[in-house]
């Protein structure tokens, strides 16, 4: 059973400010930072603002770094079986999941004005060629990628039916709405609104079927990707930052029971960013 703080969960479900879950007195907040120079410098500047606690004791996590470190932190919560709201401060590059850094910022003041957004990760069961089973989670996407110069050949099943008997190309990926603006977008996949309850199934450099450009699927549907001729055409699976090689088969669905909670400043919502990405013209 996922150990989620009841008061925090109720506040977040109502979309209320983080003040509702910080409580009175001395709220239990963790300060975690990536090992980059910028993040560690910011951490040093924030140490005196609060009596920070360990992540395992906290009700809220303040995360200093970039999107990659935020994903790493969220995965550590999933692995520990204890999910708390996370407030990201961007000290990386893009910072799609983060809030802007301000030199004179008061973290507690900013936390008191935030709004929460819940996102559900993908649950993946991966079977390798030797029959081993691996259970993975992905917040952005899971991708199947060829390991050698040989193109991958993949059978695609959605729901109870085989939809594509043989997809030939560099691979295929499944993206959540939160991850639809990442690798999925660079592979010409669609941008999905955060509350759409949809998944993007996107081919990577497809050769056959030539006209297939992917699919948008309800997130209640299970997806199975079976590697054809895996010995000659080995394929690896990458779930966010974790890779498993020599895949035989992936089964993918959405883990609604383990939703993650991100906090954003007013005017910095993840929904707005996803909408804005659709109007970017370079």
Buried (B, 14 or more C-beta within 10 A) or exposed (E): EEEBBEEBBEBBEEEBBBBBBBEEEEBBBBBBBBEBEBBBEBBEEBEEBBEBBEBEEBBBBBBBBBBBBBBBBBBBBBEEEBBBBBBBBBBBEEBBBBBEBEEEBEBBEBBBEBBBBBBBBBBBBBBBBEEEEBEBBBBBBBBBBBBEEEBBBBBBBBEEEEBBEEBBBBBBBBBBBBBBBBBBBEBEBBBBEBEBBBBBBBBBEBEBBEEBEBBBBEBEBBBBBBBBEBEEBBBBBBBBEBEBEBBBBBBBBBBEEBBBBBBBBEEBBBEEBBEEEEEEEE
